[in-house]
Amino acid sequence: MTKVLILGANGKIAKLAEEQLLTQTDHQLTLFLRHANRLSVSDASRETVVEGDATNQASLEKAMKGQDIVYANLGNHDIEAQAKTVVAAMKATGLKRLIWISTLGIYDEVPGKYGQWNHQMLDGGYLETYTAAAKVIEASGLDYTLIRPAWLSNKDIVSYETTQKGEPFKGTEVSRKSIADFVVSLINDPSTEIGHSVGVDQPGTDGDKPSFY
């Protein structure tokens, strides 16, 4: 049994991961989010909801006490500040294992016309902030795994392949359910992909842009 702190627990991928963890494991989950009333608990014996802001180090440290793994499903404009605070809180509490959701394109690793399209779609500072956050995680000294999903769909499938930092990104899309499954696999075997930045896509989805655009 592993104690998992999920930051941004109301996110779509996070909720899928939570459901899978509850049905397939005996792990204890602490669900951290800004507005606790937005989240309902299905198993009160295994889930604890904590209201807090991921840019507040004191709140994070309190939530991190006694945990084994931090899974961060954070985002938006303050992602770099969140990264800095999460790293500081983990160091203060002695936590080492971090699973961090990022985005594709932070290394300019998406090739061809799809790479051009992706950059145009994520223009306006989005990629820059996610790149900055990733640098914070990579320089943290923590046992991190960065996950860089392709464009996300709500398809009810689990089908994915991975690439590593320094390799060209594959595919154009991936289901949220697939990313959740990959997160759960890392929680179940936390020694895998340590210090890696992993691109995740659905095989056979190569093209100039995702099928749903």
N, C-alpha and C positions, 0 to 999 in steps of 0.2 A: 504494500500500500504506500503510495506516494502522495505527498501533500503539494498541491499545485495552486499557485496564485495566478489568476487570469486577470490581466489588466485590460480594460476595455471590454468587459465581459458581455456587454449588450451588442457587440458587433456581430454581423451575420456569420462570419467564419467562426468566431469564438463560440457562438451559440450552437453551431453544428458540432464543434469539437467537444463542448460540454455534454451534449446529448450522447455522443459516441463514448466519451469517458464514463458516463453514468451507466450505460448499458453494457459496456464491454470490459470494464475494470472495476476495482474496488477503491480507486483513488479518492482522496478527499479534496474538494474544490473550494477555494475562496474566490468569490466573484467580486472584483473591484471595478466600480464604475462611478461616474459623476452623479448620476441620479438613480438611487437605489430603487425608487418606486417604478422604474421602467422595466424591471426584471422580476419575474416570478420564479420561485424555487419549486422544483418538482420532487426533490428528495432532501428534506430538511436535516436528515441524519448525516448527509454527506456534503451539503452545500451551505456555505456561509456567505452572505452578501455584505459587502463593505462599501460604504459611500465615501468617495474621496477623489481628489484631483491628482493625476499622475505628474503634475509639476510641483506638488507639495511633498517635500522629502519626508517630513515628519509622518504624514499619513501613510506614505509608502512603507517606511520603516516599521510602523505599527502593524501593517498588514503582512509584512514579510517575515515577521517573527515566527519561527517554527516551520517555515515552508522548505520544500526541497527544490522546487523548480519554479521559475517565473516564465510565464508565457504572455508576451506583450502583443496585444492586438490593437495598437494605438494608431493615431493618425491626425490628419488635418494640419493647420498652419504651424502649430506649436510642437511638431514632432521632434525637432532638434532639442528643444528645452525638455521635453519628456524623456528623451534618451539620456540626457545629462543627469536628470534627477533620478531616473531608474538606476543608472550605473552607480551614482553616489550612494543611494539607499542600499543597493545590494552589497557594496563594499562595506558600508557601515554595519550591516547585519551579518556579514560573512557568507552571504549566498553567492553561489558561483554559476549555476546553470541558468542560462537565459535563451529563450526562443523568441525571436523578434521578427515580426512581419514587416517587410519593406515593400519595394516595388521593382518592377523591371525597368531597366534603362539607367540605373544609377552609375553604371560604369561605361556607359555608351556601348553596351555589349549586344544591343539588338541590331542585327544586320539588315541591309537592304532597304526596300521600300517600306517594310513594316517598321523598321527602326526610325525612318523619317516620319512616318505617320504617328508613331508612338510619341516621338519628341514634340510634334506639333500639338497633339492632344493633351499632353502633360505640360505644356508651356505655361508661363505665368508664375514661375517660382516653385511649382510642385516638385519637380525632379531635384532642384537645387536643395530644397529643405530635406528631402528624403536622403539625398546623397550625404548631406552634412550629418544627419542622424546616424547613418550607417558608419561613417568615419568615427563617430563617438563610440559606437558599439565595438568596432573592430580594434580600437585603441584601448579598450577598457581593461584588458587582462582577464576578463571573465570567460567562462566556458560557454561561448555564445554559438548560436546558429542563426544566421540571417536567412530569411526566406523571401525570394523575389518571384511572386506569382506573375503569370501572364494575365491578360485581361480576363476578368472574372465573369463567369456565367452562373446561373442558378440551376443548371442541368442536374438531374438526379442520377449522376454517374460518379464513379471513382475510377479515374483513368489518368495516370500522369507519369511523366518521365522527368529526370532532373539533369541540370548542367551545373558546372562549378564556375566560380569566379575565374575569369581569364578565358573561358570558352564562349563561343557565340551562343546567344540565346536561341532556343528552338521553339517552334510553335507560336501561335498567336493568342490562344485562349486556354482556360482551364476552369473547371468547376470549383465553386467554393467548397463543395463537399470533398473534393480531392485534396485541397489545401488543408482542410480540417483533418483528413485522414493522415496526411503527412505529419502534421503537428502531433497528433495522437501517437504516431509511431515513434517520434522523437521523445515524447514523454514516457512511453513504455520502455524505450531503450535509450536513456539519456547519454550514453557514451558515444552515440553515433553523431557524425557530422559536426563535431566540436571544432570551432574555429573556422567553419566553412560558411560561405555565402552561396546559397543554393537557388538556382533558377528552377521554376516548376511550371511545366506546361502539359497540355494534353497531346499525346502523340497523334500525328496525322493532321494537325491543324495549321500547317505552314501556309503562308500566304501574305498578301500585302496588308491585311487587317483582319480582325476577328470576324467570324461569320455573321454575328449579330449586329454588325455595323454596315 
